[in-house]
């Protein structure tokens, strides 16, 4: 048996219909905690959607977790430290430990602000992955 799992988080158009969070008190429409659905050991991910004008409504920091926000649709803003950063499809924002962050969908966004938030902690990743091994004698499965 292989160590992999598959889930389907649906099209980004469907993300708003999901109601979720890390616990019931912090759940909201438009958040799906994918790492609660898969056995993830070193990374976490949420799929998110805010309607135009909606905001997180809070700031937060992490002591050990680093986050990567990958914006896919809509227009928004992130408060990062003392700055406000404009975000749009293709914007990627990395936020390190101890840095306050918050976000909102701009009121003039043409649609929902949609993004993935990828979380990781623990040991620093090497610049070049040093734990991989190429398998040169295994044929490609679609050949």
PLY file of the C-alpha trace (Angstrom):
ply
format ascii 1.0
element vertex 143
property float x
property float y
property float z
element edge 142
property int vertex1
property int vertex2
end_header
0.00 0.00 0.00
1.28 3.48 -0.87
1.33 6.38 1.55
-0.88 8.87 -0.24
-4.41 10.22 0.07
-6.69 12.14 -2.24
-9.47 14.57 -1.46
-11.49 16.85 -3.72
-11.93 20.42 -2.49
-14.01 21.28 -5.54
-13.71 24.19 -7.89
-12.79 27.54 -6.33
-16.33 28.57 -7.35
-17.61 26.12 -4.70
-15.33 27.13 -1.81
-17.68 29.79 -0.38
-20.38 27.17 0.32
-18.10 25.31 2.75
-18.34 26.20 6.45
-15.30 25.27 8.49
-12.39 26.23 10.67
-9.89 24.93 13.15
-12.61 24.64 15.80
-16.30 25.56 15.96
-15.64 28.95 17.59
-13.42 30.00 14.67
-15.42 28.44 11.84
-16.88 30.60 9.09
-18.35 30.36 5.63
-15.73 30.08 2.93
-13.02 28.22 4.89
-12.02 24.60 4.43
-9.19 23.15 6.53
-7.82 20.54 4.15
-5.29 19.20 6.65
-8.20 18.08 8.85
-9.31 15.86 5.95
-5.93 14.35 5.04
-3.17 12.90 7.19
-0.75 15.80 6.85
2.39 15.69 9.01
4.51 18.71 8.16
2.27 21.08 6.21
-1.28 22.36 6.42
-3.59 24.06 3.96
-6.87 25.92 3.94
-9.00 26.85 0.91
-10.67 30.23 1.44
-13.25 32.54 -0.14
-14.50 35.94 1.01
-17.26 37.94 -0.66
-16.47 41.53 -1.70
-16.16 43.74 1.39
-15.78 40.82 3.82
-12.75 40.74 6.11
-11.11 38.37 8.55
-12.03 40.67 11.44
-8.92 39.82 13.45
-5.12 39.91 13.35
-3.02 36.90 14.25
0.58 35.73 14.51
2.26 32.34 14.74
5.24 31.54 16.95
6.40 28.49 14.97
4.31 28.38 11.78
5.22 30.07 8.50
2.34 30.77 6.08
2.20 31.12 2.31
-0.88 32.81 0.84
-1.52 32.01 -2.86
-4.24 34.25 -4.30
-6.29 32.79 -7.15
-9.24 35.15 -7.78
-10.67 38.50 -6.77
-9.05 41.62 -5.36
-8.05 42.04 -1.75
-5.68 43.48 0.77
-3.50 41.97 3.44
-2.32 43.71 6.54
1.21 42.37 7.04
3.15 43.89 9.93
2.77 47.66 9.45
2.02 47.42 5.71
-1.11 46.98 3.60
-0.41 44.83 0.53
-2.73 44.70 -2.50
-3.44 41.12 -3.60
-4.90 39.74 -6.84
-4.74 36.50 -8.85
-1.12 35.39 -8.96
0.00 37.25 -5.82
1.92 35.04 -3.38
2.66 36.37 0.11
4.96 34.58 2.58
4.51 35.58 6.22
7.06 34.51 8.79
6.77 33.75 12.47
5.81 36.62 14.75
4.50 38.87 11.95
0.90 40.08 12.46
-1.41 39.42 9.50
-5.02 39.97 8.46
-6.86 40.17 5.13
-10.00 41.33 3.39
-11.75 41.21 0.03
-11.86 44.71 -1.40
-15.40 46.11 -1.60
-14.81 46.76 -5.33
-13.60 43.20 -6.02
-15.29 41.82 -9.15
-15.97 38.57 -7.30
-14.93 36.51 -4.33
-11.36 36.75 -3.05
-10.09 33.15 -3.23
-6.81 31.84 -1.92
-4.94 28.90 -0.51
-3.09 29.33 2.76
-0.27 26.81 3.12
1.21 26.42 6.61
4.48 24.76 7.58
6.73 24.61 10.59
9.64 22.68 11.96
13.01 22.45 10.31
14.13 24.85 7.60
13.82 23.40 4.10
17.06 23.04 2.16
17.48 25.22 -0.94
17.81 22.04 -2.99
15.85 19.05 -1.69
18.48 16.66 -0.41
16.26 13.70 0.41
15.10 12.80 -3.11
16.22 9.82 -5.16
15.54 9.56 -8.90
14.20 6.22 -10.07
15.56 5.91 -13.58
14.55 2.33 -14.33
10.82 2.66 -13.61
8.73 3.29 -16.76
6.30 6.18 -16.83
2.72 4.99 -16.07
1.19 6.69 -19.11
3.77 5.58 -21.67
0 1
1 2
2 3
3 4
4 5
5 6
6 7
7 8
8 9
9 10
10 11
11 12
12 13
13 14
14 15
15 16
16 17
17 18
18 19
19 20
20 21
21 22
22 23
23 24
24 25
25 26
26 27
27 28
28 29
29 30
30 31
31 32
32 33
33 34
34 35
35 36
36 37
37 38
38 39
39 40
40 41
41 42
42 43
43 44
44 45
45 46
46 47
47 48
48 49
49 50
50 51
51 52
52 53
53 54
54 55
55 56
56 57
57 58
58 59
59 60
60 61
61 62
62 63
63 64
64 65
65 66
66 67
67 68
68 69
69 70
70 71
71 72
72 73
73 74
74 75
75 76
76 77
77 78
78 79
79 80
80 81
81 82
82 83
83 84
84 85
85 86
86 87
87 88
88 89
89 90
90 91
91 92
92 93
93 94
94 95
95 96
96 97
97 98
98 99
99 100
100 101
101 102
102 103
103 104
104 105
105 106
106 107
107 108
108 109
109 110
110 111
111 112
112 113
113 114
114 115
115 116
116 117
117 118
118 119
119 120
120 121
121 122
122 123
123 124
124 125
125 126
126 127
127 128
128 129
129 130
130 131
131 132
132 133
133 134
134 135
135 136
136 137
137 138
138 139
139 140
140 141
141 142
